[in-house]
Amino acid sequence: MNLEFFNTHSHAGRLEIIWEHGTFLAQRGRRGYRIALYDLGNFFAEIWTNPHTDYISMVRGYKSKKALEPYLGKISIESMMEW
């Protein structure tokens, strides 16, 4: 799976990919949205949901490390390691 392939899919298709292959890492809030971060191996993806209606308004994938900054205090790497 790579970001370019992910981005060729529809909104619903990207959600399916995340739910099938993604690993949940963290959640944050911004501008009234609940944003969930997932690891997909070679890239990360976010699902933006309105918490009042549960409507998913955006699903995006990215490789940018800068986009991960809002999550730095929320991610535990222990869950990503095999003991």
mmCIF file of the N, C-alpha and C atoms, coordinates in Angstrom:
data_MODEL
# 
_entry.id   MODEL 
# 
loop_
_atom_site.group_PDB 
_atom_site.id 
_atom_site.type_symbol 
_atom_site.label_atom_id 
_atom_site.label_alt_id 
_atom_site.label_comp_id 
_atom_site.label_asym_id 
_atom_site.label_entity_id 
_atom_site.label_seq_id 
_atom_site.pdbx_PDB_ins_code 
_atom_site.Cartn_x 
_atom_site.Cartn_y 
_atom_site.Cartn_z 
_atom_site.occupancy 
_atom_site.B_iso_or_equiv 
_atom_site.pdbx_formal_charge 
_atom_site.auth_seq_id 
_atom_site.auth_comp_id 
_atom_site.auth_asym_id 
_atom_site.auth_atom_id 
_atom_site.pdbx_PDB_model_num 
ATOM 1   N N  . MET A 1 1  ? 0.846   -1.181 0.000  1.00 0.00 ? 1  MET A N  1 
ATOM 2   C CA . MET A 1 1  ? 0.000   0.000  0.000  1.00 0.00 ? 1  MET A CA 1 
ATOM 3   C C  . MET A 1 1  ? 0.885   1.235  0.000  1.00 0.00 ? 1  MET A C  1 
ATOM 4   N N  . ASN A 1 2  ? 0.550   2.193  -0.852 1.00 0.00 ? 2  ASN A N  1 
ATOM 5   C CA . ASN A 1 2  ? 1.279   3.455  -0.844 1.00 0.00 ? 2  ASN A CA 1 
ATOM 6   C C  . ASN A 1 2  ? 0.289   4.618  -0.942 1.00 0.00 ? 2  ASN A C  1 
ATOM 7   N N  . LEU A 1 3  ? 0.793   5.804  -0.654 1.00 0.00 ? 3  LEU A N  1 
ATOM 8   C CA . LEU A 1 3  ? -0.052  6.989  -0.605 1.00 0.00 ? 3  LEU A CA 1 
ATOM 9   C C  . LEU A 1 3  ? -0.700  7.284  -1.956 1.00 0.00 ? 3  LEU A C  1 
ATOM 10  N N  . GLU A 1 4  ? 0.022   7.104  -3.026 1.00 0.00 ? 4  GLU A N  1 
ATOM 11  C CA . GLU A 1 4  ? -0.519  7.395  -4.354 1.00 0.00 ? 4  GLU A CA 1 
ATOM 12  C C  . GLU A 1 4  ? -1.718  6.489  -4.654 1.00 0.00 ? 4  GLU A C  1 
ATOM 13  N N  . PHE A 1 5  ? -1.609  5.203  -4.320 1.00 0.00 ? 5  PHE A N  1 
ATOM 14  C CA . PHE A 1 5  ? -2.710  4.255  -4.515 1.00 0.00 ? 5  PHE A CA 1 
ATOM 15  C C  . PHE A 1 5  ? -3.897  4.642  -3.637 1.00 0.00 ? 5  PHE A C  1 
ATOM 16  N N  . PHE A 1 6  ? -3.636  4.973  -2.393 1.00 0.00 ? 6  PHE A N  1 
ATOM 17  C CA . PHE A 1 6  ? -4.667  5.397  -1.445 1.00 0.00 ? 6  PHE A CA 1 
ATOM 18  C C  . PHE A 1 6  ? -5.444  6.586  -1.995 1.00 0.00 ? 6  PHE A C  1 
ATOM 19  N N  . ASN A 1 7  ? -4.732  7.564  -2.532 1.00 0.00 ? 7  ASN A N  1 
ATOM 20  C CA . ASN A 1 7  ? -5.364  8.788  -3.026 1.00 0.00 ? 7  ASN A CA 1 
ATOM 21  C C  . ASN A 1 7  ? -6.179  8.597  -4.298 1.00 0.00 ? 7  ASN A C  1 
ATOM 22  N N  . THR A 1 8  ? -6.032  7.477  -4.984 1.00 0.00 ? 8  THR A N  1 
ATOM 23  C CA . THR A 1 8  ? -6.848  7.224  -6.175 1.00 0.00 ? 8  THR A CA 1 
ATOM 24  C C  . THR A 1 8  ? -8.250  6.750  -5.813 1.00 0.00 ? 8  THR A C  1 
ATOM 25  N N  . HIS A 1 9  ? -8.465  6.402  -4.560 1.00 0.00 ? 9  HIS A N  1 
ATOM 26  C CA . HIS A 1 9  ? -9.758  5.872  -4.130 1.00 0.00 ? 9  HIS A CA 1 
ATOM 27  C C  . HIS A 1 9  ? -10.722 6.991  -3.723 1.00 0.00 ? 9  HIS A C  1 
ATOM 28  N N  . SER A 1 10 ? -11.989 6.651  -3.754 1.00 0.00 ? 10 SER A N  1 
ATOM 29  C CA . SER A 1 10 ? -13.036 7.577  -3.311 1.00 0.00 ? 10 SER A CA 1 
ATOM 30  C C  . SER A 1 10 ? -12.960 7.730  -1.793 1.00 0.00 ? 10 SER A C  1 
ATOM 31  N N  . HIS A 1 11 ? -13.748 8.646  -1.289 1.00 0.00 ? 11 HIS A N  1 
ATOM 32  C CA . HIS A 1 11 ? -13.864 8.872  0.152  1.00 0.00 ? 11 HIS A CA 1 
ATOM 33  C C  . HIS A 1 11 ? -14.170 7.541  0.865  1.00 0.00 ? 11 HIS A C  1 
ATOM 34  N N  . ALA A 1 12 ? -15.177 6.825  0.382  1.00 0.00 ? 12 ALA A N  1 
ATOM 35  C CA . ALA A 1 12 ? -15.574 5.544  0.980  1.00 0.00 ? 12 ALA A CA 1 
ATOM 36  C C  . ALA A 1 12 ? -14.468 4.499  0.833  1.00 0.00 ? 12 ALA A C  1 
ATOM 37  N N  . GLY A 1 13 ? -13.790 4.498  -0.305 1.00 0.00 ? 13 GLY A N  1 
ATOM 38  C CA . GLY A 1 13 ? -12.697 3.552  -0.526 1.00 0.00 ? 13 GLY A CA 1 
ATOM 39  C C  . GLY A 1 13 ? -11.531 3.779  0.415  1.00 0.00 ? 13 GLY A C  1 
ATOM 40  N N  . ARG A 1 14 ? -11.207 5.042  0.659  1.00 0.00 ? 14 ARG A N  1 
ATOM 41  C CA . ARG A 1 14 ? -10.125 5.360  1.602  1.00 0.00 ? 14 ARG A CA 1 
ATOM 42  C C  . ARG A 1 14 ? -10.489 4.922  3.018  1.00 0.00 ? 14 ARG A C  1 
ATOM 43  N N  . LEU A 1 15 ? -11.754 5.102  3.397  1.00 0.00 ? 15 LEU A N  1 
ATOM 44  C CA . LEU A 1 15 ? -12.199 4.638  4.708  1.00 0.00 ? 15 LEU A CA 1 
ATOM 45  C C  . LEU A 1 15 ? -12.041 3.128  4.848  1.00 0.00 ? 15 LEU A C  1 
ATOM 46  N N  . GLU A 1 16 ? -12.430 2.401  3.822  1.00 0.00 ? 16 GLU A N  1 
ATOM 47  C CA . GLU A 1 16 ? -12.292 0.934  3.857  1.00 0.00 ? 16 GLU A CA 1 
ATOM 48  C C  . GLU A 1 16 ? -10.839 0.523  4.019  1.00 0.00 ? 16 GLU A C  1 
ATOM 49  N N  . ILE A 1 17 ? -9.955  1.184  3.305  1.00 0.00 ? 17 ILE A N  1 
ATOM 50  C CA . ILE A 1 17 ? -8.527  0.872  3.403  1.00 0.00 ? 17 ILE A CA 1 
ATOM 51  C C  . ILE A 1 17 ? -8.022  1.115  4.825  1.00 0.00 ? 17 ILE A C  1 
ATOM 52  N N  . ILE A 1 18 ? -8.414  2.243  5.399  1.00 0.00 ? 18 ILE A N  1 
ATOM 53  C CA . ILE A 1 18 ? -7.988  2.555  6.763  1.00 0.00 ? 18 ILE A CA 1 
ATOM 54  C C  . ILE A 1 18 ? -8.503  1.516  7.741  1.00 0.00 ? 18 ILE A C  1 
ATOM 55  N N  . TRP A 1 19 ? -9.779  1.184  7.647  1.00 0.00 ? 19 TRP A N  1 
ATOM 56  C CA . TRP A 1 19 ? -10.364 0.240  8.598  1.00 0.00 ? 19 TRP A CA 1 
ATOM 57  C C  . TRP A 1 19 ? -9.803  -1.167 8.433  1.00 0.00 ? 19 TRP A C  1 
ATOM 58  N N  . GLU A 1 20 ? -9.422  -1.537 7.204  1.00 0.00 ? 20 GLU A N  1 
ATOM 59  C CA . GLU A 1 20 ? -8.862  -2.868 6.957  1.00 0.00 ? 20 GLU A CA 1 
ATOM 60  C C  . GLU A 1 20 ? -7.381  -2.976 7.284  1.00 0.00 ? 20 GLU A C  1 
ATOM 61  N N  . HIS A 1 21 ? -6.613  -1.935 6.953  1.00 0.00 ? 21 HIS A N  1 
ATOM 62  C CA . HIS A 1 21 ? -5.152  -2.028 7.038  1.00 0.00 ? 21 HIS A CA 1 
ATOM 63  C C  . HIS A 1 21 ? -4.510  -1.055 8.020  1.00 0.00 ? 21 HIS A C  1 
ATOM 64  N N  . GLY A 1 22 ? -5.260  -0.100 8.528  1.00 0.00 ? 22 GLY A N  1 
ATOM 65  C CA . GLY A 1 22 ? -4.683  0.924  9.395  1.00 0.00 ? 22 GLY A CA 1 
ATOM 66  C C  . GLY A 1 22 ? -4.581  0.506  10.849 1.00 0.00 ? 22 GLY A C  1 
ATOM 67  N N  . THR A 1 23 ? -3.635  1.115  11.527 1.00 0.00 ? 23 THR A N  1 
ATOM 68  C CA . THR A 1 23 ? -3.465  0.941  12.964 1.00 0.00 ? 23 THR A CA 1 
ATOM 69  C C  . THR A 1 23 ? -3.738  2.283  13.621 1.00 0.00 ? 23 THR A C  1 
ATOM 70  N N  . PHE A 1 24 ? -4.734  2.319  14.504 1.00 0.00 ? 24 PHE A N  1 
ATOM 71  C CA . PHE A 1 24 ? -5.079  3.555  15.177 1.00 0.00 ? 24 PHE A CA 1 
ATOM 72  C C  . PHE A 1 24 ? -3.923  3.975  16.076 1.00 0.00 ? 24 PHE A C  1 
ATOM 73  N N  . LEU A 1 25 ? -3.558  5.273  15.995 1.00 0.00 ? 25 LEU A N  1 
ATOM 74  C CA . LEU A 1 25 ? -2.462  5.795  16.804 1.00 0.00 ? 25 LEU A CA 1 
ATOM 75  C C  . LEU A 1 25 ? -2.910  6.807  17.847 1.00 0.00 ? 25 LEU A C  1 
ATOM 76  N N  . ALA A 1 26 ? -3.765  7.743  17.464 1.00 0.00 ? 26 ALA A N  1 
ATOM 77  C CA . ALA A 1 26 ? -4.132  8.821  18.377 1.00 0.00 ? 26 ALA A CA 1 
ATOM 78  C C  . ALA A 1 26 ? -5.366  9.543  17.858 1.00 0.00 ? 26 ALA A C  1 
ATOM 79  N N  . GLN A 1 27 ? -5.901  10.380 18.742 1.00 0.00 ? 27 GLN A N  1 
ATOM 80  C CA . GLN A 1 27 ? -7.056  11.199 18.385 1.00 0.00 ? 27 GLN A CA 1 
ATOM 81  C C  . GLN A 1 27 ? -6.854  12.596 18.938 1.00 0.00 ? 27 GLN A C  1 
ATOM 82  N N  . ARG A 1 28 ? -7.363  13.591 18.214 1.00 0.00 ? 28 ARG A N  1 
ATOM 83  C CA . ARG A 1 28 ? -7.270  14.974 18.665 1.00 0.00 ? 28 ARG A CA 1 
ATOM 84  C C  . ARG A 1 28 ? -8.507  15.716 18.196 1.00 0.00 ? 28 ARG A C  1 
ATOM 85  N N  . GLY A 1 29 ? -8.662  16.923 18.681 1.00 0.00 ? 29 GLY A N  1 
ATOM 86  C CA . GLY A 1 29 ? -9.764  17.766 18.255 1.00 0.00 ? 29 GLY A CA 1 
ATOM 87  C C  . GLY A 1 29 ? -9.243  19.020 17.600 1.00 0.00 ? 29 GLY A C  1 
ATOM 88  N N  . ARG A 1 30 ? -10.013 19.530 16.635 1.00 0.00 ? 30 ARG A N  1 
ATOM 89  C CA . ARG A 1 30 ? -9.654  20.794 15.976 1.00 0.00 ? 30 ARG A CA 1 
ATOM 90  C C  . ARG A 1 30 ? -10.889 21.357 15.290 1.00 0.00 ? 30 ARG A C  1 
ATOM 91  N N  . ARG A 1 31 ? -11.168 22.624 15.585 1.00 0.00 ? 31 ARG A N  1 
ATOM 92  C CA . ARG A 1 31 ? -12.268 23.360 14.946 1.00 0.00 ? 31 ARG A CA 1 
ATOM 93  C C  . ARG A 1 31 ? -13.590 22.590 14.978 1.00 0.00 ? 31 ARG A C  1 
ATOM 94  N N  . GLY A 1 32 ? -13.855 21.945 16.100 1.00 0.00 ? 32 GLY A N  1 
ATOM 95  C CA . GLY A 1 32 ? -15.107 21.221 16.254 1.00 0.00 ? 32 GLY A CA 1 
ATOM 96  C C  . GLY A 1 32 ? -15.116 19.822 15.674 1.00 0.00 ? 32 GLY A C  1 
ATOM 97  N N  . TYR A 1 33 ? -13.999 19.352 15.164 1.00 0.00 ? 33 TYR A N  1 
ATOM 98  C CA . TYR A 1 33 ? -13.909 18.006 14.601 1.00 0.00 ? 33 TYR A CA 1 
ATOM 99  C C  . TYR A 1 33 ? -13.131 17.081 15.522 1.00 0.00 ? 33 TYR A C  1 
ATOM 100 N N  . ARG A 1 34 ? -13.438 15.801 15.459 1.00 0.00 ? 34 ARG A N  1 
ATOM 101 C CA . ARG A 1 34 ? -12.662 14.756 16.100 1.00 0.00 ? 34 ARG A CA 1 
ATOM 102 C C  . ARG A 1 34 ? -11.813 14.138 14.983 1.00 0.00 ? 34 ARG A C  1 
ATOM 103 N N  . ILE A 1 35 ? -10.510 14.123 15.166 1.00 0.00 ? 35 ILE A N  1 
ATOM 104 C CA . ILE A 1 35 ? -9.597  13.674 14.115 1.00 0.00 ? 35 ILE A CA 1 
ATOM 105 C C  . ILE A 1 35 ? -8.834  12.463 14.623 1.00 0.00 ? 35 ILE A C  1 
ATOM 106 N N  . ALA A 1 36 ? -8.970  11.350 13.926 1.00 0.00 ? 36 ALA A N  1 
ATOM 107 C CA . ALA A 1 36 ? -8.299  10.113 14.298 1.00 0.00 ? 36 ALA A CA 1 
ATOM 108 C C  . ALA A 1 36 ? -7.132  9.866  13.344 1.00 0.00 ? 36 ALA A C  1 
ATOM 109 N N  . LEU A 1 37 ? -5.979  9.536  13.897 1.00 0.00 ? 37 LEU A N  1 
ATOM 110 C CA . LEU A 1 37 ? -4.765  9.283  13.122 1.00 0.00 ? 37 LEU A CA 1 
ATOM 111 C C  . LEU A 1 37 ? -4.508  7.784  13.036 1.00 0.00 ? 37 LEU A C  1 
ATOM 112 N N  . TYR A 1 38 ? -4.180  7.320  11.829 1.00 0.00 ? 38 TYR A N  1 
ATOM 113 C CA . TYR A 1 38 ? -3.891  5.906  11.583 1.00 0.00 ? 38 TYR A CA 1 
ATOM 114 C C  . TYR A 1 38 ? -2.546  5.760  10.875 1.00 0.00 ? 38 TYR A C  1 
ATOM 115 N N  . ASP A 1 39 ? -1.846  4.697  11.206 1.00 0.00 ? 39 ASP A N  1 
ATOM 116 C CA . ASP A 1 39 ? -0.599  4.327  10.530 1.00 0.00 ? 39 ASP A CA 1 
ATOM 117 C C  . ASP A 1 39 ? -0.947  3.295  9.475  1.00 0.00 ? 39 ASP A C  1 
ATOM 118 N N  . LEU A 1 40 ? -0.506  3.552  8.241  1.00 0.00 ? 40 LEU A N  1 
ATOM 119 C CA . LEU A 1 40 ? -0.723  2.602  7.159  1.00 0.00 ? 40 LEU A CA 1 
ATOM 120 C C  . LEU A 1 40 ? 0.598   2.101  6.587  1.00 0.00 ? 40 LEU A C  1 
ATOM 121 N N  . GLY A 1 41 ? 1.619   2.078  7.399  1.00 0.00 ? 41 GLY A N  1 
ATOM 122 C CA . GLY A 1 41 ? 2.910   1.552  6.980  1.00 0.00 ? 41 GLY A CA 1 
ATOM 123 C C  . GLY A 1 41 ? 3.795   2.598  6.346  1.00 0.00 ? 41 GLY A C  1 
ATOM 124 N N  . ASN A 1 42 ? 3.529   2.946  5.104  1.00 0.00 ? 42 ASN A N  1 
ATOM 125 C CA . ASN A 1 42 ? 4.350   3.912  4.375  1.00 0.00 ? 42 ASN A CA 1 
ATOM 126 C C  . ASN A 1 42 ? 3.846   5.345  4.480  1.00 0.00 ? 42 ASN A C  1 
ATOM 127 N N  . PHE A 1 43 ? 2.688   5.530  5.100  1.00 0.00 ? 43 PHE A N  1 
ATOM 128 C CA . PHE A 1 43 ? 2.113   6.864  5.245  1.00 0.00 ? 43 PHE A CA 1 
ATOM 129 C C  . PHE A 1 43 ? 1.108   6.853  6.393  1.00 0.00 ? 43 PHE A C  1 
ATOM 130 N N  . PHE A 1 44 ? 0.582   8.009  6.701  1.00 0.00 ? 44 PHE A N  1 
ATOM 131 C CA . PHE A 1 44 ? -0.409  8.164  7.754  1.00 0.00 ? 44 PHE A CA 1 
ATOM 132 C C  . PHE A 1 44 ? -1.707  8.661  7.133  1.00 0.00 ? 44 PHE A C  1 
ATOM 133 N N  . ALA A 1 45 ? -2.810  8.428  7.834  1.00 0.00 ? 45 ALA A N  1 
ATOM 134 C CA . ALA A 1 45 ? -4.110  8.905  7.365  1.00 0.00 ? 45 ALA A CA 1 
ATOM 135 C C  . ALA A 1 45 ? -4.902  9.451  8.539  1.00 0.00 ? 45 ALA A C  1 
ATOM 136 N N  . GLU A 1 46 ? -5.749  10.430 8.234  1.00 0.00 ? 46 GLU A N  1 
ATOM 137 C CA . GLU A 1 46 ? -6.638  11.020 9.227  1.00 0.00 ? 46 GLU A CA 1 
ATOM 138 C C  . GLU A 1 46 ? -8.082  10.874 8.774  1.00 0.00 ? 46 GLU A C  1 
ATOM 139 N N  . ILE A 1 47 ? -8.947  10.661 9.752  1.00 0.00 ? 47 ILE A N  1 
ATOM 140 C CA . ILE A 1 47 ? -10.393 10.678 9.522  1.00 0.00 ? 47 ILE A CA 1 
ATOM 141 C C  . ILE A 1 47 ? -10.956 11.823 10.356 1.00 0.00 ? 47 ILE A C  1 
ATOM 142 N N  . TRP A 1 48 ? -11.561 12.808 9.689  1.00 0.00 ? 48 TRP A N  1 
ATOM 143 C CA . TRP A 1 48 ? -12.151 13.984 10.352 1.00 0.00 ? 48 TRP A CA 1 
ATOM 144 C C  . TRP A 1 48 ? -13.657 13.746 10.486 1.00 0.00 ? 48 TRP A C  1 
ATOM 145 N N  . THR A 1 49 ? -14.130 13.716 11.737 1.00 0.00 ? 49 THR A N  1 
ATOM 146 C CA . THR A 1 49 ? -15.533 13.424 12.019 1.00 0.00 ? 49 THR A CA 1 
ATOM 147 C C  . THR A 1 49 ? -16.158 14.536 12.847 1.00 0.00 ? 49 THR A C  1 
ATOM 148 N N  . ASN A 1 50 ? -17.398 14.886 12.507 1.00 0.00 ? 50 ASN A N  1 
ATOM 149 C CA . ASN A 1 50 ? -18.164 15.817 13.329 1.00 0.00 ? 50 ASN A CA 1 
ATOM 150 C C  . ASN A 1 50 ? -18.709 15.015 14.510 1.00 0.00 ? 50 ASN A C  1 
ATOM 151 N N  . PRO A 1 51 ? -18.301 15.321 15.740 1.00 0.00 ? 51 PRO A N  1 
ATOM 152 C CA . PRO A 1 51 ? -18.727 14.506 16.885 1.00 0.00 ? 51 PRO A CA 1 
ATOM 153 C C  . PRO A 1 51 ? -20.215 14.620 17.216 1.00 0.00 ? 51 PRO A C  1 
ATOM 154 N N  . HIS A 1 52 ? -20.875 15.660 16.738 1.00 0.00 ? 52 HIS A N  1 
ATOM 155 C CA . HIS A 1 52 ? -22.297 15.831 17.023 1.00 0.00 ? 52 HIS A CA 1 
ATOM 156 C C  . HIS A 1 52 ? -23.173 15.015 16.082 1.00 0.00 ? 52 HIS A C  1 
ATOM 157 N N  . THR A 1 53 ? -22.700 14.810 14.862 1.00 0.00 ? 53 THR A N  1 
ATOM 158 C CA . THR A 1 53 ? -23.505 14.090 13.863 1.00 0.00 ? 53 THR A CA 1 
ATOM 159 C C  . THR A 1 53 ? -22.879 12.772 13.427 1.00 0.00 ? 53 THR A C  1 
ATOM 160 N N  . ASP A 1 54 ? -21.630 12.521 13.814 1.00 0.00 ? 54 ASP A N  1 
ATOM 161 C CA . ASP A 1 54 ? -20.840 11.362 13.371 1.00 0.00 ? 54 ASP A CA 1 
ATOM 162 C C  . ASP A 1 54 ? -20.632 11.345 11.852 1.00 0.00 ? 54 ASP A C  1 
ATOM 163 N N  . TYR A 1 55 ? -20.806 12.496 11.209 1.00 0.00 ? 55 TYR A N  1 
ATOM 164 C CA . TYR A 1 55 ? -20.563 12.611 9.774  1.00 0.00 ? 55 TYR A CA 1 
ATOM 165 C C  . TYR A 1 55 ? -19.058 12.724 9.526  1.00 0.00 ? 55 TYR A C  1 
ATOM 166 N N  . ILE A 1 56 ? -18.539 11.871 8.656  1.00 0.00 ? 56 ILE A N  1 
ATOM 167 C CA . ILE A 1 56 ? -17.121 11.912 8.295  1.00 0.00 ? 56 ILE A CA 1 
ATOM 168 C C  . ILE A 1 56 ? -16.976 12.876 7.136  1.00 0.00 ? 56 ILE A C  1 
ATOM 169 N N  . SER A 1 57 ? -16.311 13.992 7.401  1.00 0.00 ? 57 SER A N  1 
ATOM 170 C CA . SER A 1 57 ? -16.230 15.029 6.381  1.00 0.00 ? 57 SER A CA 1 
ATOM 171 C C  . SER A 1 57 ? -14.946 14.981 5.564  1.00 0.00 ? 57 SER A C  1 
ATOM 172 N N  . MET A 1 58 ? -13.893 14.374 6.106  1.00 0.00 ? 58 MET A N  1 
ATOM 173 C CA . MET A 1 58 ? -12.645 14.330 5.347  1.00 0.00 ? 58 MET A CA 1 
ATOM 174 C C  . MET A 1 58 ? -11.847 13.086 5.721  1.00 0.00 ? 58 MET A C  1 
ATOM 175 N N  . VAL A 1 59 ? -11.236 12.496 4.712  1.00 0.00 ? 59 VAL A N  1 
ATOM 176 C CA . VAL A 1 59 ? -10.313 11.382 4.894  1.00 0.00 ? 59 VAL A CA 1 
ATOM 177 C C  . VAL A 1 59 ? -9.091  11.725 4.061  1.00 0.00 ? 59 VAL A C  1 
ATOM 178 N N  . ARG A 1 60 ? -7.949  11.877 4.727  1.00 0.00 ? 60 ARG A N  1 
ATOM 179 C CA . ARG A 1 60 ? -6.761  12.279 3.974  1.00 0.00 ? 60 ARG A CA 1 
ATOM 180 C C  . ARG A 1 60 ? -5.553  11.455 4.389  1.00 0.00 ? 60 ARG A C  1 
ATOM 181 N N  . GLY A 1 61 ? -4.680  11.242 3.438  1.00 0.00 ? 61 GLY A N  1 
ATOM 182 C CA . GLY A 1 61 ? -3.427  10.554 3.700  1.00 0.00 ? 61 GLY A CA 1 
ATOM 183 C C  . GLY A 1 61 ? -2.270  11.500 3.463  1.00 0.00 ? 61 GLY A C  1 
ATOM 184 N N  . TYR A 1 62 ? -1.157  11.279 4.175  1.00 0.00 ? 62 TYR A N  1 
ATOM 185 C CA . TYR A 1 62 ? 0.011   12.136 4.000  1.00 0.00 ? 62 TYR A CA 1 
ATOM 186 C C  . TYR A 1 62 ? 1.260   11.462 4.544  1.00 0.00 ? 62 TYR A C  1 
ATOM 187 N N  . LYS A 1 63 ? 2.392   11.975 4.100  1.00 0.00 ? 63 LYS A N  1 
ATOM 188 C CA . LYS A 1 63 ? 3.695   11.518 4.583  1.00 0.00 ? 63 LYS A CA 1 
ATOM 189 C C  . LYS A 1 63 ? 4.409   12.599 5.388  1.00 0.00 ? 63 LYS A C  1 
ATOM 190 N N  . SER A 1 64 ? 3.891   13.790 5.389  1.00 0.00 ? 64 SER A N  1 
ATOM 191 C CA . SER A 1 64 ? 4.526   14.931 6.017  1.00 0.00 ? 64 SER A CA 1 
ATOM 192 C C  . SER A 1 64 ? 4.707   14.739 7.520  1.00 0.00 ? 64 SER A C  1 
ATOM 193 N N  . LYS A 1 65 ? 5.936   14.862 7.974  1.00 0.00 ? 65 LYS A N  1 
ATOM 194 C CA . LYS A 1 65 ? 6.214   14.770 9.406  1.00 0.00 ? 65 LYS A CA 1 
ATOM 195 C C  . LYS A 1 65 ? 5.658   15.983 10.139 1.00 0.00 ? 65 LYS A C  1 
ATOM 196 N N  . LYS A 1 66 ? 5.602   17.111 9.463  1.00 0.00 ? 66 LYS A N  1 
ATOM 197 C CA . LYS A 1 66 ? 5.054   18.335 10.065 1.00 0.00 ? 66 LYS A CA 1 
ATOM 198 C C  . LYS A 1 66 ? 3.583   18.132 10.449 1.00 0.00 ? 66 LYS A C  1 
ATOM 199 N N  . ALA A 1 67 ? 2.842   17.388 9.645  1.00 0.00 ? 67 ALA A N  1 
ATOM 200 C CA . ALA A 1 67 ? 1.430   17.142 9.930  1.00 0.00 ? 67 ALA A CA 1 
ATOM 201 C C  . ALA A 1 67 ? 1.229   16.263 11.162 1.00 0.00 ? 67 ALA A C  1 
ATOM 202 N N  . LEU A 1 68 ? 2.275   15.590 11.605 1.00 0.00 ? 68 LEU A N  1 
ATOM 203 C CA . LEU A 1 68 ? 2.187   14.745 12.804 1.00 0.00 ? 68 LEU A CA 1 
ATOM 204 C C  . LEU A 1 68 ? 2.396   15.521 14.101 1.00 0.00 ? 68 LEU A C  1 
ATOM 205 N N  . GLU A 1 69 ? 2.888   16.745 14.012 1.00 0.00 ? 69 GLU A N  1 
ATOM 206 C CA . GLU A 1 69 ? 3.204   17.528 15.213 1.00 0.00 ? 69 GLU A CA 1 
ATOM 207 C C  . GLU A 1 69 ? 2.053   17.633 16.214 1.00 0.00 ? 69 GLU A C  1 
ATOM 208 N N  . PRO A 1 70 ? 0.795   17.821 15.786 1.00 0.00 ? 70 PRO A N  1 
ATOM 209 C CA . PRO A 1 70 ? -0.280  17.927 16.779 1.00 0.00 ? 70 PRO A CA 1 
ATOM 210 C C  . PRO A 1 70 ? -0.478  16.654 17.613 1.00 0.00 ? 70 PRO A C  1 
ATOM 211 N N  . TYR A 1 71 ? 0.080   15.544 17.166 1.00 0.00 ? 71 TYR A N  1 
ATOM 212 C CA . TYR A 1 71 ? -0.096  14.269 17.858 1.00 0.00 ? 71 TYR A CA 1 
ATOM 213 C C  . TYR A 1 71 ? 1.077   13.883 18.756 1.00 0.00 ? 71 TYR A C  1 
ATOM 214 N N  . LEU A 1 72 ? 2.154   14.619 18.712 1.00 0.00 ? 72 LEU A N  1 
ATOM 215 C CA . LEU A 1 72 ? 3.380   14.187 19.389 1.00 0.00 ? 72 LEU A CA 1 
ATOM 216 C C  . LEU A 1 72 ? 3.197   13.854 20.862 1.00 0.00 ? 72 LEU A C  1 
ATOM 217 N N  . GLY A 1 73 ? 2.392   14.578 21.567 1.00 0.00 ? 73 GLY A N  1 
ATOM 218 C CA . GLY A 1 73 ? 2.178   14.300 22.980 1.00 0.00 ? 73 GLY A CA 1 
ATOM 219 C C  . GLY A 1 73 ? 1.143   13.221 23.247 1.00 0.00 ? 73 GLY A C  1 
ATOM 220 N N  . LYS A 1 74 ? 0.518   12.693 22.184 1.00 0.00 ? 74 LYS A N  1 
ATOM 221 C CA . LYS A 1 74 ? -0.575  11.741 22.344 1.00 0.00 ? 74 LYS A CA 1 
ATOM 222 C C  . LYS A 1 74 ? -0.244  10.326 21.888 1.00 0.00 ? 74 LYS A C  1 
ATOM 223 N N  . ILE A 1 75 ? 0.855   10.149 21.175 1.00 0.00 ? 75 ILE A N  1 
ATOM 224 C CA . ILE A 1 75 ? 1.184   8.841  20.613 1.00 0.00 ? 75 ILE A CA 1 
ATOM 225 C C  . ILE A 1 75 ? 2.101   8.083  21.557 1.00 0.00 ? 75 ILE A C  1 
ATOM 226 N N  . SER A 1 76 ? 1.730   6.850  21.829 1.00 0.00 ? 76 SER A N  1 
ATOM 227 C CA . SER A 1 76 ? 2.578   5.969  22.618 1.00 0.00 ? 76 SER A CA 1 
ATOM 228 C C  . SER A 1 76 ? 3.211   4.963  21.676 1.00 0.00 ? 76 SER A C  1 
ATOM 229 N N  . ILE A 1 77 ? 4.531   4.945  21.603 1.00 0.00 ? 77 ILE A N  1 
ATOM 230 C CA . ILE A 1 77 ? 5.192   4.007  20.698 1.00 0.00 ? 77 ILE A CA 1 
ATOM 231 C C  . ILE A 1 77 ? 5.196   2.580  21.252 1.00 0.00 ? 77 ILE A C  1 
ATOM 232 N N  . GLU A 1 78 ? 4.845   2.414  22.512 1.00 0.00 ? 78 GLU A N  1 
ATOM 233 C CA . GLU A 1 78 ? 4.794   1.068  23.082 1.00 0.00 ? 78 GLU A CA 1 
ATOM 234 C C  . GLU A 1 78 ? 3.815   0.194  22.338 1.00 0.00 ? 78 GLU A C  1 
ATOM 235 N N  . SER A 1 79 ? 2.691   0.763  21.904 1.00 0.00 ? 79 SER A N  1 
ATOM 236 C CA . SER A 1 79 ? 1.684   -0.018 21.189 1.00 0.00 ? 79 SER A CA 1 
ATOM 237 C C  . SER A 1 79 ? 2.175   -0.460 19.820 1.00 0.00 ? 79 SER A C  1 
ATOM 238 N N  . MET A 1 80 ? 3.226   0.168  19.304 1.00 0.00 ? 80 MET A N  1 
ATOM 239 C CA . MET A 1 80 ? 3.757   -0.166 17.987 1.00 0.00 ? 80 MET A CA 1 
ATOM 240 C C  . MET A 1 80 ? 4.883   -1.186 18.053 1.00 0.00 ? 80 MET A C  1 
ATOM 241 N N  . MET A 1 81 ? 5.332   -1.497 19.263 1.00 0.00 ? 81 MET A N  1 
ATOM 242 C CA . MET A 1 81 ? 6.465   -2.403 19.436 1.00 0.00 ? 81 MET A CA 1 
ATOM 243 C C  . MET A 1 81 ? 5.987   -3.786 19.851 1.00 0.00 ? 81 MET A C  1 
ATOM 244 N N  . GLU A 1 82 ? 6.672   -4.790 19.352 1.00 0.00 ? 82 GLU A N  1 
ATOM 245 C CA . GLU A 1 82 ? 6.392   -6.161 19.772 1.00 0.00 ? 82 GLU A CA 1 
ATOM 246 C C  . GLU A 1 82 ? 7.369   -6.549 20.855 1.00 0.00 ? 82 GLU A C  1 
ATOM 247 N N  . TRP A 1 83 ? 6.876   -6.987 21.980 1.00 0.00 ? 83 TRP A N  1 
ATOM 248 C CA . TRP A 1 83 ? 7.740   -7.340 23.112 1.00 0.00 ? 83 TRP A CA 1 
ATOM 249 C C  . TRP A 1 83 ? 8.010   -8.821 23.126 1.00 0.00 ? 83 TRP A C  1 
# 
